[in-house]
Amino acid sequence: MNPPDLQLWLHPTLIPAWVIIGVFIAEAMLPISARYHPLTIIRILADRMAARVHPSTQRSVSQQRISGALGFIVLLTPLILIVALFTHVVEFPHLFDAIVLFFACEFRTCRRQMQRIIHALEHEHKSLARDLLSTFVLRQTNTLSPLGIGKASLESMLLRFSYQVIAPVFWYLLFGAVAALSYRMLYEVAQMWNRQQLRFIQYGAPIRWTVNLLQWLPNHVAVFIAAIAGSPRGVLSSRKPSAPCLRAKLLAKLGGALEVELGGPAFYDGIKQRLSKVGGTRQVVFSDLHRGLQSVLRMQMVCAVLVLLFCAIHYGARHL
């Protein structure tokens, strides 16, 4: 390759595309135990902070919300500032961005867990499948049928791909690796203080609103990618939720892309929640779990192509 050609491919406007593609490949190939992943530290810190500053729900709603808002600001601001300072002193900033984005786009754990659930269901190990599912969903899994286990795991994987891959990439392209990692840390804390746990309904409200706002645009991007990778007609004709919920709207479109029905009643903290059935009209069957894994892989490939196209258009616009 001639030096001018090399300079073209390594132009600063194209570097983000190579960083994202490299991160996708590394994230799929490099096994990092969840025990040693930096995001695990964030979850532990969030859990301990909640235990210290939110011991009960007896306080007023406003007090709980103020505590929750101050809690995630105090917890995450120093960490974000430290990472931001490093970006100005490292010798190889693009490599540093790749490392930060690698941690921000962590999805391998979810993918591996889905594969284990499929393997357990294939061998009719329902108890094992329920136990595996319970590690990455908040709903009660002890009474789920094999169909329920499959549907819940498929829902979680599709949503997590949008939240844990598409959203960090979106914010990286707009504002850099620090923004991507900041979003991911906010998301992890929001998961730890999830409203499906009764004690966090008010305490977790401020960070939930923040994360919902940050996910609004990436969710639309995820739907667009799902339509390209799956069924555009299914996305357009998907059954919509009865309540205006961002999660349910996203789930409806992702289910439509696979042309399967998602959602429905679920138990959280012993309380049955009647959630809307959304997406397609066909019930989930076992083969749809494999289709779901393949769909996520196709979505990741489509995302990489769109990122490269976006960066190439940006390059072309700057050199017209």
N, C-alpha and C positions, 0 to 999 in steps of 0.2 A: 504493500500500500504506500503510495507516494505521500510525502509530508503534507502537501496541501489537503489531500483526502483525509489524512489522520486529523489534521486541525479542524476539518469540517465536522467529523464525527465526535470530536472531543470539545466542540464549542460549548461555552457555558450554558446556553439555552437548552442543549441536549443532554447535559450531564444529569439533571434530575431523572430523566427517563432511564438512563443506564443504572443509576442508583436504585430505582424502584425495581427494575427487572432483576438486578443482582440480589436485592433483598428478597424478592419472591423465590429465587432459586435457592439462596442460602437458608431461608426459613423452612423450605421444604426438605432440605437435605441435612441440615445440622441439628442433631438432637440436643436440646438443652432441657434438663430436668426442671419441672415446675418448681421444685424445691430450691433450686439455685437461681431461678430467674429473677431479675430485679423487680418485676411487677409483683412478685410474691411479697417482697418487703413492703410495698405500698399497701397491699391488702392487710398485712399484719399490723402496720401502723394505723390504718383506718379502723381496724377492729379494736385496737387498744385505746385509741382516742375516743371512740364511741362509748366504750366501757367506762372511761374516766369522766367524760363530760356529759354523758347522757345515760345515767344509771336507771332512770325510770321515765314513765310517760305522765307522771302526775303534775308536771309543770304546765303552764299555759301554752297554748299553741304558738303565740308569738315568741315566748322564751325558747321553746324547742327549735323554732325556725332560725332564730338569731344564733343559737348555739351551733346549729348545723352549718350555717353560712360561715361563721367565724372558724368553725372546725376545719372545713376543707381549705379555707384560705390560709390558715396558720400551718396546716399540714403540708400543702403542696407548694406554696410560694417559695420557701427556701430551696426546695429541690429544683424547681424550674429555674431559679436564678443561678444556681450552681451550674446546671447544664448550659444555660445561655452564656455564662462567663467562659466556659470551656471552648465554646465555638469561636471565641475571639483569640484564643492563645494556642490552639492546636496547629501543628505544622501542616497536616493534611486534612483540610476542612471537609472535603467531599467524602473521605473515608470515615471521618467522625460522623457525618450526616448519615452515612449508610449504617453504621453501628447503632446509632440512636433510632433510626427508622426500623431496623431489624427488631429491636426490642418493642417498639411501638406497634408493629404489625404482627405480634405473636399470635399465631392461629394453629400451630402444629399440635398443641395439646388437645384442642377441640377436635381436630381431624382424627388424631390417633384414638381419642375416646370414642368417636363415632365408629371407627373400624372395630374397636373391641366390642362395642354393643352389637354390631352386625354379626360378629363372630359368635358372641354368646347366644343371640337369637337363632342363628343357624343351627347350633347344637342344643337348642331348647333349654338353655340355662337361664330361665326367667329371673331367678333371684339375683344372679350375677349381673344380668342386664339392668335390673332395677338399681342395684348398688352403683354400677358404673354411671348410670344416668343421674343419680342423686348427687354426684360430685360436681355437675355443672348446670343443674337447674334448681330452682327454689321450690318448685311444686313438690307435693308429696308423691312418691313413686311406689310406695309399698303395695298399692292395690291396682296398679296399672296392668292391663292385659298386654300381651305381645304387640297388638296393634297400637295400644296407647303408648307403649315404650317407643315404638318406631316413630309414631307421629311426633311425640314430644322431643325426641332426639333430633329429628329432621328440622323441626321448628327452631330449636336452639342453634343448630349448626348454621342454618340459613341467616338467622338474625345476627349471630355472632360474626359471620363473615362480613356483613355490612358494617357492623359496629367496630370490629377489630381490624379490618383490612381496608375496606373502601374509605371509611372516614379518616383514618390516619393518613392515607395516601392523598386524599383530597386536601387536608390541611397542610400537608408537606408541600404540595405543589403551589399552594397559595402563599404560605408564610414560612416554610422551612421546617427542618427536622425538630426544632424545639417546640413549635406549634403542634406537630404531630404527637410528640411525646406528652406534651401538656394535656392534649385532648385525651390520650389513652389513660393517663393517670386519673384524670377527672372521671372517666368512664369506670375505671376499676373501683374508685371510692364510691361512686354511685351504685355500683353493683353490691358492694358491701353494705351500703345503707339503703337497700332496696325497699320500696314501699310495700312489696308483698309480705314483708315482715312487719307485723303490726307496730312494733316499737319504733320503727323508722318512718312511719307515714308522715309525720310532721317534721321530725329531725332531718330526714333526707330530702325534704321538699326543695330547698334552695339548690342543692347540687343536681337534683333531678331536672329542675327547670333549666339549669345551665347546660347540662348534657343534651337535653331534648333540643335546645336551640342550636347547639353545635352539630347535632345529627340531622337537622331538618334538610339542609341542602345535600349532604352526602347520601341520605336515604333516597332522594330522587335520582341521584347518579346511580345508586345500586339498582334501582328499578329499571333504569335505562339499560344497564349492563345485563341484568337478568333477562330482559326482553330480547336482547341480541343473542345471548347464550342459550335461551330456552324458547318459549313460545310467545311471540309478540301478541298474537291473537288472545292467548290465555291471559296475558297481563291486562289487556284492554277490557276483556269481558269478565275479569275476576269479580267474585262476590265481595262487596264492600262491608266493613263492620258497621254495626248499628250505632256504636258510640264513636265520637271523634277522638280516637287514640292513635298517636303516631306509630306505636308498635304494631297495633292491629292493622293499620293501613299498609305498613310495609310488609307485614306477614301476608296480607291479602294478595299483594302484587307478586311476591316471591312464590306463594302457593300457585297463583295463576300461571307463572312461568313454567312450573312443573306440572300444571294441570291436575293438582291434587287438592283435596280439602284439608285445611289446617285450622287450628283453633278449637274452640269448644270448651266445655266445663273443665275446671281444674281445681284441686284443693291446695290452698296455701294456709299454713299455720292452722290446719284443722277446719278452715272455712271454705265452703264450696263457692267458687266464683263462676258465674255463668257467662263465659266469654263467647263472643260471636264466632260462628263458623264462617270462615272466609276462604278465599282462593278459588280453586276449581270445584268441580262437583263430584269427582271420583274419590272414593276412600283410599287412604294410603295402604299400600300392600308392601310386602317385604322387598320386592325388587326396586321400589321407589327409594329405599335407603341407599342402594348402590347408585341409582340415578342422581340422588342428591349429592353424593360425593363427586360424581362426574360433573354435575352442574357447577359445583363450586370451583372445580379445576378449570372448566370452560370460562366461568366468570373471571377468574384470575387472569387467564390468557387474554380475554377481551379487554380487561382493565389495562394490561400491559400494552396492548396494541393502541388503545385509545390515548394512553399517556404519551406514548411515542409520537402519535399523530398530533396531539396537543402541543408537544414541545417542538415538533417540526413546523407546525403552523406559526408558532411563536417566533421561531428562527426566521421563517420566510417573511413574516410581517416586519421584522426588524431590519431586513436586508433588501426590502423593495426599493 
